[in-house]
Amino acid sequence: MHCPKCNSDLSFKQKNCDRCGEDLTTYKKIVSGSNRFYNDGLMRARVRDLSGAAVSLRKSLELDKTNTNARNLLG
């Protein structure tokens, strides 16, 4: 995970960035929500519910536009 402010490398367990001091609690919630929608979209794609998968993947990208896995699966 990277800090949204200074782009330094972070572990997911950190609450603040060591480099710039940015609070990461809201950012972690957004990334977690994006990952949940991505996993839901992946599960729907595996059972051939492609329209449902597309909706979940778009929601994932609305939360985190840098989620490249969701972007690649969406096409």
PDB file with one MODEL, atoms N, CA, C and O in Angstrom:
MODEL        1
ATOM      1  N   MET A   1       0.848  -1.164   0.000  1.00  0.00           N
ATOM      2  CA  MET A   1       0.000   0.000   0.000  1.00  0.00           C
ATOM      3  C   MET A   1       0.901   1.236   0.000  1.00  0.00           C
ATOM      4  O   MET A   1       1.987   1.224   0.578  1.00  0.00           O
ATOM      5  N   HIS A   2       0.444   2.279  -0.642  1.00  0.00           N
ATOM      6  CA  HIS A   2       1.194   3.529  -0.732  1.00  0.00           C
ATOM      7  C   HIS A   2       0.399   4.659  -0.090  1.00  0.00           C
ATOM      8  O   HIS A   2      -0.831   4.668  -0.130  1.00  0.00           O
ATOM      9  N   CYS A   3       1.108   5.600   0.496  1.00  0.00           N
ATOM     10  CA  CYS A   3       0.476   6.781   1.096  1.00  0.00           C
ATOM     11  C   CYS A   3      -0.155   7.623  -0.018  1.00  0.00           C
ATOM     12  O   CYS A   3       0.497   7.879  -1.030  1.00  0.00           O
ATOM     13  N   PRO A   4      -1.415   8.059   0.148  1.00  0.00           N
ATOM     14  CA  PRO A   4      -2.048   8.866  -0.900  1.00  0.00           C
ATOM     15  C   PRO A   4      -1.460  10.270  -1.014  1.00  0.00           C
ATOM     16  O   PRO A   4      -1.646  10.937  -2.031  1.00  0.00           O
ATOM     17  N   LYS A   5      -0.760  10.718   0.010  1.00  0.00           N
ATOM     18  CA  LYS A   5      -0.213  12.071   0.005  1.00  0.00           C
ATOM     19  C   LYS A   5       1.218  12.116  -0.526  1.00  0.00           C
ATOM     20  O   LYS A   5       1.534  12.930  -1.394  1.00  0.00           O
ATOM     21  N   CYS A   6       2.095  11.233  -0.001  1.00  0.00           N
ATOM     22  CA  CYS A   6       3.511  11.309  -0.374  1.00  0.00           C
ATOM     23  C   CYS A   6       3.992  10.094  -1.165  1.00  0.00           C
ATOM     24  O   CYS A   6       5.140  10.063  -1.608  1.00  0.00           O
ATOM     25  N   ASN A   7       3.129   9.092  -1.346  1.00  0.00           N
ATOM     26  CA  ASN A   7       3.401   7.901  -2.154  1.00  0.00           C
ATOM     27  C   ASN A   7       4.507   7.011  -1.577  1.00  0.00           C
ATOM     28  O   ASN A   7       5.130   6.257  -2.324  1.00  0.00           O
ATOM     29  N   SER A   8       4.762   7.081  -0.277  1.00  0.00           N
ATOM     30  CA  SER A   8       5.764   6.199   0.323  1.00  0.00           C
ATOM     31  C   SER A   8       5.132   4.836   0.607  1.00  0.00           C
ATOM     32  O   SER A   8       3.919   4.731   0.786  1.00  0.00           O
ATOM     33  N   ASP A   9       5.962   3.799   0.647  1.00  0.00           N
ATOM     34  CA  ASP A   9       5.485   2.439   0.903  1.00  0.00           C
ATOM     35  C   ASP A   9       5.051   2.300   2.360  1.00  0.00           C
ATOM     36  O   ASP A   9       5.722   2.791   3.268  1.00  0.00           O
ATOM     37  N   LEU A  10       3.917   1.624   2.572  1.00  0.00           N
ATOM     38  CA  LEU A  10       3.364   1.436   3.905  1.00  0.00           C
ATOM     39  C   LEU A  10       2.895   0.008   4.076  1.00  0.00           C
ATOM     40  O   LEU A  10       2.620  -0.682   3.094  1.00  0.00           O
ATOM     41  N   SER A  11       2.802  -0.442   5.320  1.00  0.00           N
ATOM     42  CA  SER A  11       2.122  -1.701   5.592  1.00  0.00           C
ATOM     43  C   SER A  11       0.656  -1.370   5.868  1.00  0.00           C
ATOM     44  O   SER A  11       0.333  -0.243   6.244  1.00  0.00           O
ATOM     45  N   PHE A  12      -0.222  -2.344   5.682  1.00  0.00           N
ATOM     46  CA  PHE A  12      -1.652  -2.086   5.844  1.00  0.00           C
ATOM     47  C   PHE A  12      -2.013  -1.864   7.307  1.00  0.00           C
ATOM     48  O   PHE A  12      -3.085  -1.335   7.599  1.00  0.00           O
ATOM     49  N   LYS A  13      -1.140  -2.258   8.233  1.00  0.00           N
ATOM     50  CA  LYS A  13      -1.432  -2.142   9.660  1.00  0.00           C
ATOM     51  C   LYS A  13      -1.157  -0.751  10.220  1.00  0.00           C
ATOM     52  O   LYS A  13      -1.597  -0.441  11.327  1.00  0.00           O
ATOM     53  N   GLN A  14      -0.444   0.087   9.487  1.00  0.00           N
ATOM     54  CA  GLN A  14      -0.104   1.419   9.977  1.00  0.00           C
ATOM     55  C   GLN A  14      -1.326   2.326   9.998  1.00  0.00           C
ATOM     56  O   GLN A  14      -2.180   2.259   9.114  1.00  0.00           O
ATOM     57  N   LYS A  15      -1.399   3.180  11.027  1.00  0.00           N
ATOM     58  CA  LYS A  15      -2.499   4.137  11.129  1.00  0.00           C
ATOM     59  C   LYS A  15      -2.116   5.504  10.585  1.00  0.00           C
ATOM     60  O   LYS A  15      -2.980   6.277  10.174  1.00  0.00           O
ATOM     61  N   ASN A  16      -0.828   5.800  10.583  1.00  0.00           N
ATOM     62  CA  ASN A  16      -0.316   7.069  10.071  1.00  0.00           C
ATOM     63  C   ASN A  16       0.906   6.799   9.210  1.00  0.00           C
ATOM     64  O   ASN A  16       1.632   5.828   9.427  1.00  0.00           O
ATOM     65  N   CYS A  17       1.122   7.661   8.240  1.00  0.00           N
ATOM     66  CA  CYS A  17       2.309   7.559   7.399  1.00  0.00           C
ATOM     67  C   CYS A  17       3.528   7.995   8.212  1.00  0.00           C
ATOM     68  O   CYS A  17       3.498   9.028   8.881  1.00  0.00           O
ATOM     69  N   ASP A  18       4.591   7.207   8.152  1.00  0.00           N
ATOM     70  CA  ASP A  18       5.816   7.552   8.876  1.00  0.00           C
ATOM     71  C   ASP A  18       6.500   8.770   8.276  1.00  0.00           C
ATOM     72  O   ASP A  18       7.157   9.532   8.986  1.00  0.00           O
ATOM     73  N   ARG A  19       6.349   8.948   7.000  1.00  0.00           N
ATOM     74  CA  ARG A  19       7.068  10.014   6.300  1.00  0.00           C
ATOM     75  C   ARG A  19       6.393  11.383   6.433  1.00  0.00           C
ATOM     76  O   ARG A  19       7.048  12.371   6.764  1.00  0.00           O
ATOM     77  N   CYS A  20       5.077  11.435   6.173  1.00  0.00           N
ATOM     78  CA  CYS A  20       4.393  12.738   6.176  1.00  0.00           C
ATOM     79  C   CYS A  20       3.379  12.895   7.309  1.00  0.00           C
ATOM     80  O   CYS A  20       2.883  13.998   7.536  1.00  0.00           O
ATOM     81  N   GLY A  21       3.061  11.806   8.026  1.00  0.00           N
ATOM     82  CA  GLY A  21       2.125  11.889   9.140  1.00  0.00           C
ATOM     83  C   GLY A  21       0.660  11.844   8.758  1.00  0.00           C
ATOM     84  O   GLY A  21      -0.199  12.077   9.609  1.00  0.00           O
ATOM     85  N   GLU A  22       0.348  11.553   7.509  1.00  0.00           N
ATOM     86  CA  GLU A  22      -1.039  11.507   7.022  1.00  0.00           C
ATOM     87  C   GLU A  22      -1.826  10.407   7.743  1.00  0.00           C
ATOM     88  O   GLU A  22      -1.331   9.292   7.905  1.00  0.00           O
ATOM     89  N   ASP A  23      -3.056  10.723   8.176  1.00  0.00           N
ATOM     90  CA  ASP A  23      -3.935   9.742   8.798  1.00  0.00           C
ATOM     91  C   ASP A  23      -4.467   8.812   7.709  1.00  0.00           C
ATOM     92  O   ASP A  23      -4.998   9.278   6.701  1.00  0.00           O
ATOM     93  N   LEU A  24      -4.330   7.509   7.905  1.00  0.00           N
ATOM     94  CA  LEU A  24      -4.658   6.544   6.856  1.00  0.00           C
ATOM     95  C   LEU A  24      -5.943   5.768   7.109  1.00  0.00           C
ATOM     96  O   LEU A  24      -6.263   4.873   6.327  1.00  0.00           O
ATOM     97  N   THR A  25      -6.698   6.069   8.171  1.00  0.00           N
ATOM     98  CA  THR A  25      -7.872   5.266   8.489  1.00  0.00           C
ATOM     99  C   THR A  25      -8.932   5.344   7.394  1.00  0.00           C
ATOM    100  O   THR A  25      -9.475   4.311   7.002  1.00  0.00           O
ATOM    101  N   THR A  26      -9.238   6.521   6.896  1.00  0.00           N
ATOM    102  CA  THR A  26     -10.240   6.665   5.837  1.00  0.00           C
ATOM    103  C   THR A  26      -9.754   6.037   4.544  1.00  0.00           C
ATOM    104  O   THR A  26     -10.522   5.379   3.843  1.00  0.00           O
ATOM    105  N   TYR A  27      -8.488   6.235   4.226  1.00  0.00           N
ATOM    106  CA  TYR A  27      -7.918   5.664   3.006  1.00  0.00           C
ATOM    107  C   TYR A  27      -7.981   4.140   3.039  1.00  0.00           C
ATOM    108  O   TYR A  27      -8.281   3.510   2.024  1.00  0.00           O
ATOM    109  N   LYS A  28      -7.697   3.539   4.204  1.00  0.00           N
ATOM    110  CA  LYS A  28      -7.749   2.082   4.318  1.00  0.00           C
ATOM    111  C   LYS A  28      -9.171   1.565   4.145  1.00  0.00           C
ATOM    112  O   LYS A  28      -9.375   0.501   3.561  1.00  0.00           O
ATOM    113  N   LYS A  29     -10.165   2.312   4.651  1.00  0.00           N
ATOM    114  CA  LYS A  29     -11.564   1.908   4.478  1.00  0.00           C
ATOM    115  C   LYS A  29     -11.957   1.943   3.006  1.00  0.00           C
ATOM    116  O   LYS A  29     -12.673   1.062   2.529  1.00  0.00           O
ATOM    117  N   ILE A  30     -11.492   2.954   2.291  1.00  0.00           N
ATOM    118  CA  ILE A  30     -11.799   3.072   0.865  1.00  0.00           C
ATOM    119  C   ILE A  30     -11.161   1.928   0.085  1.00  0.00           C
ATOM    120  O   ILE A  30     -11.809   1.324  -0.770  1.00  0.00           O
ATOM    121  N   VAL A  31      -9.902   1.628   0.370  1.00  0.00           N
ATOM    122  CA  VAL A  31      -9.201   0.543  -0.324  1.00  0.00           C
ATOM    123  C   VAL A  31      -9.854  -0.800  -0.004  1.00  0.00           C
ATOM    124  O   VAL A  31     -10.001  -1.641  -0.890  1.00  0.00           O
ATOM    125  N   SER A  32     -10.247  -1.008   1.254  1.00  0.00           N
ATOM    126  CA  SER A  32     -10.911  -2.257   1.632  1.00  0.00           C
ATOM    127  C   SER A  32     -12.250  -2.408   0.916  1.00  0.00           C
ATOM    128  O   SER A  32     -12.583  -3.497   0.447  1.00  0.00           O
ATOM    129  N   GLY A  33     -13.013  -1.329   0.830  1.00  0.00           N
ATOM    130  CA  GLY A  33     -14.290  -1.371   0.114  1.00  0.00           C
ATOM    131  C   GLY A  33     -14.099  -1.667  -1.356  1.00  0.00           C
ATOM    132  O   GLY A  33     -14.857  -2.438  -1.944  1.00  0.00           O
ATOM    133  N   SER A  34     -13.098  -1.063  -1.949  1.00  0.00           N
ATOM    134  CA  SER A  34     -12.796  -1.315  -3.353  1.00  0.00           C
ATOM    135  C   SER A  34     -12.425  -2.778  -3.567  1.00  0.00           C
ATOM    136  O   SER A  34     -12.852  -3.393  -4.544  1.00  0.00           O
ATOM    137  N   ASN A  35     -11.635  -3.334  -2.660  1.00  0.00           N
ATOM    138  CA  ASN A  35     -11.243  -4.741  -2.775  1.00  0.00           C
ATOM    139  C   ASN A  35     -12.436  -5.673  -2.595  1.00  0.00           C
ATOM    140  O   ASN A  35     -12.513  -6.715  -3.246  1.00  0.00           O
ATOM    141  N   ARG A  36     -13.372  -5.303  -1.709  1.00  0.00           N
ATOM    142  CA  ARG A  36     -14.571  -6.126  -1.536  1.00  0.00           C
ATOM    143  C   ARG A  36     -15.398  -6.163  -2.818  1.00  0.00           C
ATOM    144  O   ARG A  36     -15.863  -7.227  -3.227  1.00  0.00           O
ATOM    145  N   PHE A  37     -15.585  -4.999  -3.454  1.00  0.00           N
ATOM    146  CA  PHE A  37     -16.329  -4.964  -4.713  1.00  0.00           C
ATOM    147  C   PHE A  37     -15.587  -5.729  -5.809  1.00  0.00           C
ATOM    148  O   PHE A  37     -16.217  -6.394  -6.632  1.00  0.00           O
ATOM    149  N   TYR A  38     -14.256  -5.641  -5.826  1.00  0.00           N
ATOM    150  CA  TYR A  38     -13.471  -6.397  -6.810  1.00  0.00           C
ATOM    151  C   TYR A  38     -13.670  -7.894  -6.607  1.00  0.00           C
ATOM    152  O   TYR A  38     -13.897  -8.624  -7.572  1.00  0.00           O
ATOM    153  N   ASN A  39     -13.586  -8.357  -5.362  1.00  0.00           N
ATOM    154  CA  ASN A  39     -13.757  -9.784  -5.088  1.00  0.00           C
ATOM    155  C   ASN A  39     -15.158 -10.253  -5.448  1.00  0.00           C
ATOM    156  O   ASN A  39     -15.330 -11.364  -5.949  1.00  0.00           O
ATOM    157  N   ASP A  40     -16.168  -9.411  -5.194  1.00  0.00           N
ATOM    158  CA  ASP A  40     -17.536  -9.747  -5.584  1.00  0.00           C
ATOM    159  C   ASP A  40     -17.649  -9.842  -7.105  1.00  0.00           C
ATOM    160  O   ASP A  40     -18.279 -10.763  -7.626  1.00  0.00           O
ATOM    161  N   GLY A  41     -17.049  -8.905  -7.805  1.00  0.00           N
ATOM    162  CA  GLY A  41     -17.067  -8.938  -9.270  1.00  0.00           C
ATOM    163  C   GLY A  41     -16.349 -10.148  -9.824  1.00  0.00           C
ATOM    164  O   GLY A  41     -16.800 -10.746 -10.801  1.00  0.00           O
ATOM    165  N   LEU A  42     -15.236 -10.517  -9.211  1.00  0.00           N
ATOM    166  CA  LEU A  42     -14.491 -11.699  -9.640  1.00  0.00           C
ATOM    167  C   LEU A  42     -15.316 -12.963  -9.433  1.00  0.00           C
ATOM    168  O   LEU A  42     -15.333 -13.846 -10.290  1.00  0.00           O
ATOM    169  N   MET A  43     -16.000 -13.047  -8.292  1.00  0.00           N
ATOM    170  CA  MET A  43     -16.831 -14.206  -8.007  1.00  0.00           C
ATOM    171  C   MET A  43     -17.997 -14.290  -9.001  1.00  0.00           C
ATOM    172  O   MET A  43     -18.337 -15.375  -9.474  1.00  0.00           O
ATOM    173  N   ARG A  44     -18.602 -13.151  -9.310  1.00  0.00           N
ATOM    174  CA  ARG A  44     -19.710 -13.141 -10.272  1.00  0.00           C
ATOM    175  C   ARG A  44     -19.234 -13.508 -11.678  1.00  0.00           C
ATOM    176  O   ARG A  44     -19.949 -14.182 -12.419  1.00  0.00           O
ATOM    177  N   ALA A  45     -18.038 -13.070 -12.043  1.00  0.00           N
ATOM    178  CA  ALA A  45     -17.504 -13.400 -13.368  1.00  0.00           C
ATOM    179  C   ALA A  45     -17.238 -14.894 -13.487  1.00  0.00           C
ATOM    180  O   ALA A  45     -17.407 -15.472 -14.561  1.00  0.00           O
ATOM    181  N   ARG A  46     -16.829 -15.514 -12.406  1.00  0.00           N
ATOM    182  CA  ARG A  46     -16.552 -16.960 -12.434  1.00  0.00           C
ATOM    183  C   ARG A  46     -17.812 -17.784 -12.657  1.00  0.00           C
ATOM    184  O   ARG A  46     -17.742 -18.870 -13.232  1.00  0.00           O
ATOM    185  N   VAL A  47     -18.982 -17.280 -12.204  1.00  0.00           N
ATOM    186  CA  VAL A  47     -20.234 -18.015 -12.405  1.00  0.00           C
ATOM    187  C   VAL A  47     -21.005 -17.479 -13.605  1.00  0.00           C
ATOM    188  O   VAL A  47     -22.189 -17.772 -13.773  1.00  0.00           O
ATOM    189  N   ARG A  48     -20.325 -16.689 -14.439  1.00  0.00           N
ATOM    190  CA  ARG A  48     -20.855 -16.159 -15.702  1.00  0.00           C
ATOM    191  C   ARG A  48     -21.971 -15.143 -15.535  1.00  0.00           C
ATOM    192  O   ARG A  48     -22.791 -14.981 -16.439  1.00  0.00           O
ATOM    193  N   ASP A  49     -22.024 -14.449 -14.392  1.00  0.00           N
ATOM    194  CA  ASP A  49     -22.947 -13.324 -14.211  1.00  0.00           C
ATOM    195  C   ASP A  49     -22.187 -12.065 -14.618  1.00  0.00           C
ATOM    196  O   ASP A  49     -21.752 -11.290 -13.766  1.00  0.00           O
ATOM    197  N   LEU A  50     -22.032 -11.870 -15.915  1.00  0.00           N
ATOM    198  CA  LEU A  50     -21.155 -10.815 -16.416  1.00  0.00           C
ATOM    199  C   LEU A  50     -21.702  -9.414 -16.183  1.00  0.00           C
ATOM    200  O   LEU A  50     -20.930  -8.488 -15.935  1.00  0.00           O
ATOM    201  N   SER A  51     -23.020  -9.241 -16.256  1.00  0.00           N
ATOM    202  CA  SER A  51     -23.565  -7.902 -16.004  1.00  0.00           C
ATOM    203  C   SER A  51     -23.421  -7.533 -14.530  1.00  0.00           C
ATOM    204  O   SER A  51     -23.109  -6.386 -14.211  1.00  0.00           O
ATOM    205  N   GLY A  52     -23.640  -8.478 -13.638  1.00  0.00           N
ATOM    206  CA  GLY A  52     -23.431  -8.224 -12.209  1.00  0.00           C
ATOM    207  C   GLY A  52     -21.973  -7.980 -11.889  1.00  0.00           C
ATOM    208  O   GLY A  52     -21.650  -7.151 -11.038  1.00  0.00           O
ATOM    209  N   ALA A  53     -21.086  -8.699 -12.569  1.00  0.00           N
ATOM    210  CA  ALA A  53     -19.649  -8.505 -12.373  1.00  0.00           C
ATOM    211  C   ALA A  53     -19.234  -7.112 -12.812  1.00  0.00           C
ATOM    212  O   ALA A  53     -18.432  -6.461 -12.143  1.00  0.00           O
ATOM    213  N   ALA A  54     -19.772  -6.654 -13.926  1.00  0.00           N
ATOM    214  CA  ALA A  54     -19.420  -5.323 -14.430  1.00  0.00           C
ATOM    215  C   ALA A  54     -19.860  -4.235 -13.458  1.00  0.00           C
ATOM    216  O   ALA A  54     -19.144  -3.255 -13.256  1.00  0.00           O
ATOM    217  N   VAL A  55     -21.037  -4.403 -12.854  1.00  0.00           N
ATOM    218  CA  VAL A  55     -21.522  -3.416 -11.881  1.00  0.00           C
ATOM    219  C   VAL A  55     -20.595  -3.365 -10.670  1.00  0.00           C
ATOM    220  O   VAL A  55     -20.221  -2.282 -10.220  1.00  0.00           O
ATOM    221  N   SER A  56     -20.223  -4.528 -10.141  1.00  0.00           N
ATOM    222  CA  SER A  56     -19.337  -4.567  -8.973  1.00  0.00           C
ATOM    223  C   SER A  56     -17.963  -3.998  -9.290  1.00  0.00           C
ATOM    224  O   SER A  56     -17.378  -3.290  -8.470  1.00  0.00           O
ATOM    225  N   LEU A  57     -17.449  -4.300 -10.463  1.00  0.00           N
ATOM    226  CA  LEU A  57     -16.126  -3.800 -10.833  1.00  0.00           C
ATOM    227  C   LEU A  57     -16.140  -2.286 -11.032  1.00  0.00           C
ATOM    228  O   LEU A  57     -15.169  -1.610 -10.693  1.00  0.00           O
ATOM    229  N   ARG A  58     -17.225  -1.752 -11.576  1.00  0.00           N
ATOM    230  CA  ARG A  58     -17.329  -0.295 -11.717  1.00  0.00           C
ATOM    231  C   ARG A  58     -17.384   0.389 -10.349  1.00  0.00           C
ATOM    232  O   ARG A  58     -16.786   1.447 -10.156  1.00  0.00           O
ATOM    233  N   LYS A  59     -18.107  -0.224  -9.395  1.00  0.00           N
ATOM    234  CA  LYS A  59     -18.158   0.331  -8.044  1.00  0.00           C
ATOM    235  C   LYS A  59     -16.778   0.285  -7.395  1.00  0.00           C
ATOM    236  O   LYS A  59     -16.395   1.201  -6.668  1.00  0.00           O
ATOM    237  N   SER A  60     -16.041  -0.783  -7.660  1.00  0.00           N
ATOM    238  CA  SER A  60     -14.679  -0.889  -7.145  1.00  0.00           C
ATOM    239  C   SER A  60     -13.811   0.243  -7.671  1.00  0.00           C
ATOM    240  O   SER A  60     -13.028   0.835  -6.928  1.00  0.00           O
ATOM    241  N   LEU A  61     -13.954   0.540  -8.952  1.00  0.00           N
ATOM    242  CA  LEU A  61     -13.159   1.610  -9.557  1.00  0.00           C
ATOM    243  C   LEU A  61     -13.626   2.994  -9.118  1.00  0.00           C
ATOM    244  O   LEU A  61     -12.828   3.931  -9.094  1.00  0.00           O
ATOM    245  N   GLU A  62     -14.909   3.141  -8.770  1.00  0.00           N
ATOM    246  CA  GLU A  62     -15.378   4.420  -8.235  1.00  0.00           C
ATOM    247  C   GLU A  62     -14.691   4.734  -6.912  1.00  0.00           C
ATOM    248  O   GLU A  62     -14.371   5.887  -6.626  1.00  0.00           O
ATOM    249  N   LEU A  63     -14.467   3.693  -6.109  1.00  0.00           N
ATOM    250  CA  LEU A  63     -13.812   3.903  -4.820  1.00  0.00           C
ATOM    251  C   LEU A  63     -12.305   4.092  -4.962  1.00  0.00           C
ATOM    252  O   LEU A  63     -11.716   4.942  -4.294  1.00  0.00           O
ATOM    253  N   ASP A  64     -11.686   3.302  -5.832  1.00  0.00           N
ATOM    254  CA  ASP A  64     -10.226   3.367  -5.988  1.00  0.00           C
ATOM    255  C   ASP A  64      -9.884   3.215  -7.461  1.00  0.00           C
ATOM    256  O   ASP A  64      -9.846   2.104  -7.989  1.00  0.00           O
ATOM    257  N   LYS A  65      -9.637   4.329  -8.111  1.00  0.00           N
ATOM    258  CA  LYS A  65      -9.362   4.293  -9.550  1.00  0.00           C
ATOM    259  C   LYS A  65      -8.030   3.639  -9.873  1.00  0.00           C
ATOM    260  O   LYS A  65      -7.774   3.323 -11.035  1.00  0.00           O
ATOM    261  N   THR A  66      -7.172   3.427  -8.878  1.00  0.00           N
ATOM    262  CA  THR A  66      -5.878   2.781  -9.126  1.00  0.00           C
ATOM    263  C   THR A  66      -5.942   1.271  -8.959  1.00  0.00           C
ATOM    264  O   THR A  66      -4.907   0.607  -9.019  1.00  0.00           O
ATOM    265  N   ASN A  67      -7.126   0.711  -8.752  1.00  0.00           N
ATOM    266  CA  ASN A  67      -7.272  -0.736  -8.617  1.00  0.00           C
ATOM    267  C   ASN A  67      -7.137  -1.361 -10.007  1.00  0.00           C
ATOM    268  O   ASN A  67      -8.125  -1.543 -10.719  1.00  0.00           O
ATOM    269  N   THR A  68      -5.910  -1.681 -10.375  1.00  0.00           N
ATOM    270  CA  THR A  68      -5.637  -2.164 -11.732  1.00  0.00           C
ATOM    271  C   THR A  68      -6.230  -3.542 -11.983  1.00  0.00           C
ATOM    272  O   THR A  68      -6.564  -3.866 -13.122  1.00  0.00           O
ATOM    273  N   ASN A  69      -6.365  -4.355 -10.949  1.00  0.00           N
ATOM    274  CA  ASN A  69      -6.969  -5.674 -11.139  1.00  0.00           C
ATOM    275  C   ASN A  69      -8.423  -5.532 -11.588  1.00  0.00           C
ATOM    276  O   ASN A  69      -8.864  -6.235 -12.497  1.00  0.00           O
ATOM    277  N   ALA A  70      -9.163  -4.632 -10.959  1.00  0.00           N
ATOM    278  CA  ALA A  70     -10.558  -4.403 -11.350  1.00  0.00           C
ATOM    279  C   ALA A  70     -10.633  -3.822 -12.753  1.00  0.00           C
ATOM    280  O   ALA A  70     -11.494  -4.204 -13.546  1.00  0.00           O
ATOM    281  N   ARG A  71      -9.738  -2.908 -13.054  1.00  0.00           N
ATOM    282  CA  ARG A  71      -9.726  -2.285 -14.382  1.00  0.00           C
ATOM    283  C   ARG A  71      -9.424  -3.321 -15.469  1.00  0.00           C
ATOM    284  O   ARG A  71     -10.052  -3.310 -16.528  1.00  0.00           O
ATOM    285  N   ASN A  72      -8.475  -4.209 -15.212  1.00  0.00           N
ATOM    286  CA  ASN A  72      -8.115  -5.227 -16.195  1.00  0.00           C
ATOM    287  C   ASN A  72      -9.230  -6.246 -16.386  1.00  0.00           C
ATOM    288  O   ASN A  72      -9.490  -6.677 -17.510  1.00  0.00           O
ATOM    289  N   LEU A  73      -9.895  -6.635 -15.294  1.00  0.00           N
ATOM    290  CA  LEU A  73     -10.975  -7.606 -15.411  1.00  0.00           C
ATOM    291  C   LEU A  73     -12.175  -7.005 -16.135  1.00  0.00           C
ATOM    292  O   LEU A  73     -12.879  -7.701 -16.865  1.00  0.00           O
ATOM    293  N   LEU A  74     -12.403  -5.719 -15.931  1.00  0.00           N
ATOM    294  CA  LEU A  74     -13.519  -5.048 -16.601  1.00  0.00           C
ATOM    295  C   LEU A  74     -13.269  -4.917 -18.097  1.00  0.00           C
ATOM    296  O   LEU A  74     -14.202  -4.957 -18.900  1.00  0.00           O
ATOM    297  N   GLY A  75     -12.023  -4.763 -18.455  1.00  0.00           N
ATOM    298  CA  GLY A  75     -11.680  -4.737 -19.877  1.00  0.00           C
ATOM    299  C   GLY A  75     -11.523  -3.415 -20.464  1.00  0.00           C
ATOM    300  O   GLY A  75     -11.235  -3.299 -21.656  1.00  0.00           O
TER     301      GLY A  75
ENDMDL
END
